[in-house]
């Protein structure tokens, strides 16, 4: 796999290494940052040996001279040039056929890096993982080579997120978890990034992270690495370090972040900033072990994204912050402040202000006295009526007890007073996420829904604007959990602890003969009707439903600390039959 990754980007060239028109150290809107990351990539860049890996020197080739309005393949209309660097340019463009914004990288077909760029783009396009910004086209045409990729106008660069301050532990956990899992999948297919920086990671409105420039960015820059998995792992460690501390874990300032003090080496995150989550801080150090640096404890360093992803999964559950509701403040009136008739109440010249008449005591007027006596009479009447009703209830209860003591018993097996038998607990063999229109949103949390601990939970990301999962087209059927009982069984009841009250939920079941149901139409049987639930959802059926798969279907989420933010989830699932 490492050979395929290196082959996609390995170009040996001996000309200059400076950008042509972009300023050094500036990250562009298209994720093509012009600043070398200190550490493994920078060390590799200083090595000009193709066999050892590194950054091939930038050839002295000007980017293609194109202008806004130019069309590629009579389809992609160039709108704005966002980067001119190392003989290539990057543009924001419009796909006129599908009427959507796209990004385009352009370079001359005779550029020494043109072939590696095409190979890298086509390899990345075959991956098809939604956690990466997708390559849509890779073409050589009319002496030009261009790569077309998704453009996400509503996503935010991690650079911008970090500019506002360090991330909460749960958000930093989601970042390192999602990025390490995504890069694990990429390396399994032989693809490396080698330019994984805050400008190449995007956060969507739903809280998901997308990685852009897989393999392509390294090919455009002529970067290779002798150990690509180690390079990407250290880059993820740097992202986590920056998320926890708002500092770049090297001496040089980069990506709008201050570097570490010179000459002291790599400092543990909890020594840079107080209150850092200890488990995440240790993970960052284990991923950043390089050039003699060691973690704060004696754990083995993480040298591949897969090792890092497993270490993240082994951490104790990091719960999202509890929603905080602001306490309303009330301004006291001048009378409450003692302003009326107060000697201290003076005008701007220091002289006593004009006295204000003191209001009369409440209920001392003629109408106030009438109101006071009326209220008192009503209270006395209400008290007498309540006492009479209480005495009548106690007398009837005593009569009922006497009837029971005379031997009146319900008949065996009948009567509406008999409580329904909840049945025996059913063993749950597995849980999958219900996500028919896109990838999973919190796959790493699935075991928490059936681990017997209501203190852990499968939790959705935070959505903005709308309770129905942000009104996203990829979530128009909601989300939830599919419970697998291993074989078709009679289900007579459900007992579900919700992560938070206020979720709109229904419980459905697949047909007994169903295998691997994934869509909403695969669950025609109803166990609990759709309703707004509290902290617990319980339902017992008069007639059991025979099924192997049960769907806890969530369609709307409760607020999460703000009227415009929403998050939900499931803490524990129990089925009976």
C-alpha positions in Angstrom: 0.0 0.0 0.0 2.9 2.4 0.8 4.4 1.8 -2.6 1.1 2.8 -4.4 0.9 6.0 -2.3 4.4 7.0 -3.0 4.2 6.2 -6.6 1.2 8.5 -7.0 3.2 11.6 -5.8 6.9 10.8 -6.2 8.6 13.2 -8.6 12.3 13.8 -8.5 13.2 17.3 -9.8 16.0 19.6 -9.1 14.8 23.1 -9.8 13.7 25.8 -7.3 11.4 25.3 -4.3 9.7 28.7 -3.9 6.1 29.5 -4.8 5.6 31.6 -7.9 3.0 34.2 -6.9 1.5 33.1 -3.6 2.9 34.5 -0.4 4.7 32.0 1.7 2.7 31.0 4.8 -0.7 31.8 3.4 -3.5 29.2 3.3 -5.8 29.5 0.4 -9.5 29.0 0.3 -9.0 25.9 -1.8 -6.8 24.2 0.8 -3.6 24.6 -1.0 -1.5 26.1 1.8 1.9 27.4 0.9 3.6 26.9 4.2 5.7 23.8 4.9 4.6 22.0 8.1 7.6 21.6 10.4 8.3 18.1 11.4 8.3 15.0 9.2 7.3 16.8 6.0 9.7 19.6 6.5 12.5 17.2 7.1 11.5 15.2 4.1 11.4 18.4 2.0 15.0 19.2 2.9 16.0 15.8 1.4 16.2 16.0 -2.4 16.6 12.2 -3.0 13.7 10.6 -4.8 14.5 7.2 -3.3 14.4 8.5 0.3 11.2 10.5 -0.2 10.7 14.2 0.1 9.5 17.2 -1.8 10.5 17.5 -5.4 11.7 21.0 -6.2 9.2 23.2 -8.0 9.9 23.4 -11.7 10.2 26.8 -13.2 6.9 26.6 -15.1 4.3 29.3 -15.0 0.7 28.2 -14.3 -1.7 28.2 -17.3 -2.8 31.7 -18.2 -6.6 31.5 -18.0 -9.2 34.0 -17.1 -12.6 34.1 -15.4 -15.3 32.8 -17.7 -13.1 30.3 -19.5 -14.8 26.9 -19.9 -13.3 23.5 -19.7 -14.9 20.7 -21.7 -17.7 23.1 -22.4 -18.9 22.5 -18.9 -16.7 23.9 -16.1 -16.8 27.7 -16.1 -13.9 29.3 -14.2 -15.0 31.9 -11.7 -12.2 32.9 -9.3 -8.5 32.0 -9.1 -7.7 31.2 -5.5 -4.1 29.9 -5.9 -1.2 30.3 -8.2 1.7 28.2 -7.0 4.4 25.8 -8.2 3.3 25.8 -11.8 -0.4 25.1 -11.1 -3.4 27.2 -10.3 -6.6 26.4 -8.3 -10.0 27.9 -9.2 -13.5 28.1 -7.9 -15.7 27.1 -10.9 -19.3 26.3 -11.8 -20.4 23.0 -13.3 -23.0 24.3 -15.7 -24.4 20.9 -16.4 -25.3 20.1 -12.8 -25.5 23.8 -11.7 -23.2 23.5 -8.7 -19.9 25.0 -7.5 -16.8 22.9 -8.0 -13.1 23.3 -7.4 -10.5 22.9 -10.2 -6.7 22.4 -10.2 -5.0 23.3 -13.5 -1.5 22.7 -14.9 0.1 22.3 -18.2 0.1 18.8 -19.7 3.9 19.0 -20.1 4.5 19.9 -16.5 6.7 17.3 -14.8 4.0 16.7 -12.2 1.1 16.4 -14.6 1.2 12.5 -14.8 1.5 12.0 -11.0 -1.4 14.4 -10.5 -3.6 12.5 -12.9 -2.7 9.2 -11.3 -3.3 10.5 -7.8 -6.6 12.1 -8.7 -7.9 8.9 -10.4 -6.8 6.8 -7.4 -8.5 9.1 -5.0 -11.7 9.1 -7.1 -11.9 5.3 -6.8 -12.0 5.5 -3.0 -15.5 7.0 -2.9 -15.4 7.6 0.8 -17.8 10.4 1.9 -15.3 11.5 4.6 -13.1 12.9 1.9 -13.9 15.8 -0.5 -14.6 13.8 -3.7 -12.6 14.0 -6.9 -15.2 14.4 -9.7 -13.1 14.4 -12.8 -9.4 14.1 -13.9 -8.8 15.0 -17.5 -6.0 15.8 -20.0 -7.3 18.0 -22.7 -5.9 20.7 -25.0 -2.4 20.8 -23.5 -4.0 21.1 -20.0 -4.4 18.7 -17.1 -7.2 19.5 -14.7 -8.7 17.9 -11.6 -12.3 18.7 -10.6 -13.4 18.2 -7.0 -16.3 19.0 -4.7 -16.7 22.6 -3.4 -18.3 22.8 0.0 -19.3 26.5 0.5 -21.1 25.8 3.8 -18.1 24.0 5.4 -15.6 25.8 7.6 -11.8 25.2 7.6 -10.3 24.0 10.8 -8.0 27.0 10.6 -11.1 29.2 11.1 -12.5 27.0 13.8 -9.2 27.2 15.8 -8.9 31.0 15.4 -11.8 31.3 17.8 -10.1 29.3 20.6 -9.3 25.8 21.7 -12.0 23.1 21.1 -14.1 21.4 23.8 -12.8 17.9 24.7 -15.8 16.3 22.9 -15.3 18.2 19.7 -11.5 17.5 19.8 -12.4 13.8 20.3 -14.7 13.8 17.3 -12.0 15.5 15.2 -9.2 13.0 15.9 -11.7 10.0 15.8 -13.2 10.9 12.4 -9.9 12.0 10.8 -7.9 8.9 12.0 -10.7 6.5 10.9 -10.9 8.2 7.5 -7.1 8.0 7.0 -7.1 4.4 8.1 -9.5 3.6 5.3 -7.4 5.6 2.8 -4.2 3.8 3.7 -5.9 0.4 3.4 -6.3 1.4 -0.3 -2.7 2.5 -0.6 -3.5 6.3 -0.5 -1.7 8.8 1.6 -2.3 12.5 2.1 1.1 13.9 3.1 -0.3 17.5 3.4 -2.8 17.0 6.2 -3.0 20.5 7.8 -5.7 22.6 9.4 -6.5 24.1 5.9 -7.2 20.7 4.5 -9.8 19.7 7.1 -13.3 21.0 6.9 -16.1 20.9 9.4 -19.6 20.8 8.1 -22.7 22.3 9.7 -23.7 18.8 11.0 -20.4 18.5 12.9 -18.8 16.0 10.4 -15.2 16.5 9.2 -14.3 16.2 5.5 -10.7 15.9 4.3 -9.7 17.5 1.0 -6.7 16.9 -1.2 -6.1 13.2 -0.5 -3.0 12.2 -2.6 -3.7 15.1 -5.1 -2.3 17.9 -2.9 1.0 16.0 -2.4 1.2 15.3 -6.1 0.6 18.9 -7.0 3.4 19.9 -4.6 5.7 17.1 -5.6 5.8 15.7 -2.0 6.6 12.1 -1.2 7.5 10.3 2.0 9.5 7.2 2.9 7.0 6.3 5.6 3.6 7.9 4.4 1.6 6.3 7.3 3.9 7.8 9.9 3.8 11.2 8.2 -0.1 11.2 8.1 -0.2 10.0 11.8 2.0 12.8 13.0 -0.1 15.3 11.0 -3.2 14.1 12.8 -1.4 14.4 16.1 -0.6 18.0 15.2 -4.2 18.7 14.5 -5.3 17.2 17.8 -2.5 19.2 19.6 -3.7 22.4 18.0 -7.4 21.7 18.8 -6.5 21.2 22.5 -4.2 24.2 23.0 -4.7 26.6 20.0 -0.9 26.3 19.5 1.1 24.7 16.7 3.3 21.9 18.1 6.5 23.2 16.4 8.6 26.3 16.9 7.4 28.1 13.8 4.1 29.9 13.7 1.7 28.4 11.2 -2.0 28.4 10.1 -2.8 31.4 12.2 -1.4 29.6 15.4 1.5 30.5 17.5 4.3 28.0 17.7 6.0 26.6 20.8 8.8 28.5 22.6 12.1 28.0 20.8 14.7 25.6 22.1 12.4 23.7 24.6 11.2 20.9 22.2 7.8 19.3 22.2 5.8 20.2 25.4 2.8 18.2 26.5 -0.5 20.0 25.8 -1.5 20.1 29.5 1.7 22.1 30.1 0.8 24.6 27.5 -2.8 25.1 28.6 -4.6 24.3 31.9 -7.6 22.1 31.9 -6.7 20.0 28.8 -8.3 16.5 28.7 -5.5 14.2 29.9 -6.4 11.2 27.7 -6.5 13.3 24.5 -3.3 15.1 25.5 -1.5 11.8 25.8 -2.8 10.7 22.5 -1.5 13.8 20.8 2.0 13.2 22.3 1.9 9.5 21.2 1.1 10.5 17.6 3.7 13.3 17.6 6.6 11.2 18.8 9.4 12.0 16.4 13.0 13.2 16.4 13.7 12.1 19.9 10.4 13.5 21.5 8.7 11.1 23.9 5.2 10.9 25.3 4.5 12.0 28.8 4.0 8.4 29.9 5.5 5.1 28.6 2.8 4.1 26.1 4.0 3.0 22.7 3.9 5.7 20.0 1.1 5.6 17.4 2.9 5.2 14.0 -0.1 4.5 11.7 -3.6 6.1 11.5 -5.1 2.7 12.4 -3.1 2.5 15.6 -4.2 6.0 16.5 -7.9 5.2 15.7 -7.8 2.2 18.0 -6.2 4.3 20.8 -9.0 6.8 20.4 -11.6 4.1 20.5 -10.1 2.8 23.8 -10.5 6.1 25.6 -13.3 6.4 28.2 -16.4 8.0 26.8 -16.1 11.8 26.4 -19.6 13.2 26.7 -20.6 16.4 25.0 -21.0 19.4 27.2 -24.4 19.8 28.9 -26.6 22.5 27.5 -26.3 25.7 29.4 -29.3 28.0 29.6 -28.7 31.7 30.4 -30.5 33.0 33.5 -32.6 36.0 32.7 -31.6 39.2 34.4 -34.1 41.8 35.5 -33.4 45.5 36.0 -34.8 46.8 39.2 -37.1 49.8 39.0 -36.1 53.1 40.6 -38.5 52.4 43.4 -36.8 49.0 44.1 -33.4 50.7 44.0 -34.6 53.2 46.7 -34.6 56.1 44.3 -38.0 57.5 45.3 -37.6 60.1 48.1 -34.0 58.9 48.7 -31.6 61.6 50.0 -28.8 60.0 47.8 -30.8 60.5 44.6 -29.3 63.6 43.1 -29.1 65.3 39.7 -26.0 65.8 37.7 -25.0 69.0 39.5 -24.8 67.3 42.8 -27.9 69.1 44.2 -30.8 67.1 45.5 -33.2 66.0 42.7 -36.8 67.1 42.6 -38.6 64.9 45.1 -40.9 62.3 43.6 -44.2 61.4 45.4 -44.0 58.1 47.4 -46.7 55.6 46.1 -49.3 54.5 48.7 -48.9 51.1 50.3 -50.5 48.3 48.2 -54.2 47.4 48.9 -54.8 50.3 51.2 -57.2 52.1 48.8 -60.9 51.5 49.0 -61.0 49.2 45.9 -57.9 47.4 47.3 -59.7 46.6 50.6 -62.7 45.2 48.7 -60.4 43.0 46.6 -58.6 41.8 49.7 -61.8 40.6 51.4 -63.1 39.0 48.2 -59.9 36.9 47.8 -60.0 35.9 51.5 -63.6 34.6 51.1 -62.7 32.6 48.0 -59.8 31.0 49.8 -62.0 30.0 52.8 -64.6 28.4 50.4 -61.9 26.5 48.5 -60.4 25.2 51.8 -63.7 23.9 53.0 -64.5 22.2 49.7 -61.1 20.6 49.6 -61.5 19.2 53.1 -64.9 17.7 52.3 -63.5 16.0 49.2 -60.6 14.6 51.1 -62.9 13.1 53.8 -65.2 11.6 51.2 -62.2 9.9 49.4 -60.8 8.4 52.7 -64.3 7.0 53.6 -64.6 5.2 50.2 -61.1 3.8 50.5 -61.9 2.3 53.9 -65.0 0.7 52.4 -63.0 -0.8 49.6 -60.5 -2.3 52.1 -63.4 -3.9 54.1 -64.8 -5.5 50.9 -61.4 -7.0 50.1 -61.1 -8.5 53.6 -64.4 -10.3 53.1 -62.8 -12.6 50.5 -63.6 -10.8 47.3 -60.8 -12.0 44.9 -60.5 -11.6 41.1 -60.9 -14.8 39.1 -57.7 -16.6 37.9 -56.6 -15.7 34.4 -59.2 -12.9 33.8 -60.1 -9.4 34.6 -58.8 -6.1 33.3 -56.9 -5.5 36.6 -54.2 -8.0 35.7 -50.9 -6.4 34.7 -49.4 -7.3 31.3 -46.4 -9.6 31.5 -43.4 -7.7 30.1 -41.8 -11.0 29.0 -38.3 -12.2 29.1 -35.3 -10.0 28.1 -34.1 -10.7 24.5 -30.4 -11.0 23.8 -29.2 -8.3 21.3 -26.6 -9.6 18.9 -25.6 -6.4 17.2 -26.5 -2.7 16.5 -26.1 -0.7 13.3 -26.7 2.9 12.5 -29.8 3.7 10.4 -28.4 6.0 7.8 -30.0 5.1 4.4 -29.0 8.2 2.4 -25.4 8.8 3.6 -22.6 7.5 5.7 -22.8 6.9 9.5 -22.7 9.9 11.8 -21.5 8.3 15.1 -20.5 4.7 14.3 -17.8 4.7 17.0 -20.6 5.2 19.7 -22.7 2.2 18.7 -21.5 -0.2 21.4 -22.7 2.3 24.1 -26.3 1.8 23.2 -26.3 -1.8 24.4 -23.5 -2.0 27.0 -25.8 -2.1 30.0 -24.6 1.4 31.2 -27.2 4.2 30.8 -24.4 6.6 31.5 -23.0 6.0 28.0 -24.8 6.7 24.8 -24.8 6.8 21.0 -24.9 10.5 20.4 -25.6 12.4 17.2 -23.5 15.3 16.1 -24.8 18.8 16.7 -27.0 20.2 13.9 -27.9 23.8 13.3 -31.1 25.6 12.4 -33.6 22.8 12.3 -34.6 19.9 14.6 -34.9 17.5 11.7 -31.2 16.9 11.5 -30.4 20.4 10.2 -32.9 19.9 7.3 -30.1 18.3 5.3 -31.2 16.3 2.3 -28.9 13.4 3.3 -30.9 13.2 6.6 -34.4 13.7 5.3 -35.3 10.2 6.6 -33.8 10.9 10.0 -31.4 8.5 11.7 -31.4 6.0 14.6 -30.4 2.5 15.4 -31.2 -0.9 13.9 -31.1 -3.7 16.6 -30.2 -7.2 15.4 -31.6 -10.1 17.5 -29.6 -12.7 15.6 -32.7 -14.6 14.5 -36.5 -14.0 14.2 -38.1 -13.8 17.6 -41.4 -12.6 19.2 -40.9 -9.1 20.5 -43.5 -7.9 23.0 -42.0 -4.8 24.5 -39.3 -2.2 24.3 -37.5 -0.2 27.1 -35.3 2.5 25.8 -33.3 5.1 27.7 -33.0 8.2 25.6 -29.9 10.4 25.7 -32.0 13.5 26.1 -35.7 14.1 26.4 -37.7 15.9 23.7 -36.8 13.6 20.7 -39.4 12.5 18.2 -39.1 8.7 18.0 -41.0 5.7 16.7 -40.1 2.0 17.0 -40.6 -0.2 13.9 -39.9 -3.8 13.1 -38.8 -5.6 9.9 -40.6 -8.7 8.5 -39.5 -12.0 10.0 -38.0 -13.0 6.7 -36.0 -9.8 6.2 -32.2 -9.9 5.8 -30.1 -6.8 6.3 -32.8 -4.1 6.1 -31.4 -0.6 5.5 -34.3 1.6 4.2 -37.4 2.8 6.0 -39.6 0.7 3.8 -38.0 -2.4 5.1 -39.7 -1.8 8.5 -43.5 -2.2 7.9 -44.4 -3.3 11.4 -45.0 -0.8 14.2 -44.1 -1.3 17.9 -44.4 2.2 19.2 -46.0 5.1 17.3 -44.1 8.3 16.5 -44.3 10.7 19.4 -42.2 13.2 21.3 -40.6 11.2 24.1 -39.2 12.0 27.5 -36.1 10.5 29.0 -37.5 6.9 28.6 -39.5 5.2 25.9 -41.5 2.1 27.0 -44.1 0.1 25.1 -45.7 -3.3 25.6 -47.7 -5.0 22.9 -50.9 -7.0 23.3 -49.8 -9.2 20.5 -46.1 -9.8 20.0 -44.4 -8.9 16.7 -42.1 -11.5 15.1 -39.0 -10.0 13.7 -35.2 -10.1 13.8 -34.6 -6.4 13.2 -36.0 -3.5 15.3 -35.5 0.1 14.3 -35.4 3.0 16.8 -36.2 5.7 14.3 -35.4 9.3 15.3 -36.9 12.1 13.2 -36.4 15.2 15.3 -33.8 16.2 17.9 -34.1 18.3 21.0 -32.3 21.6 21.5 -28.6 21.5 22.6 -27.9 24.6 24.7 -29.4 27.0 22.2 -32.7 27.4 20.3 -30.7 27.0 17.1 -28.7 23.9 18.0 -29.9 20.3 18.1 -28.5 17.0 19.3 -29.9 13.6 20.4 -29.1 10.0 20.9 -29.9 6.7 22.7 -28.3 5.6 26.0 -29.6 2.0 26.4 -31.9 -0.4 24.5 -33.7 -3.4 26.1 -36.2 -5.6 24.2 -38.5 -8.3 25.7 -40.4 -11.1 24.2 
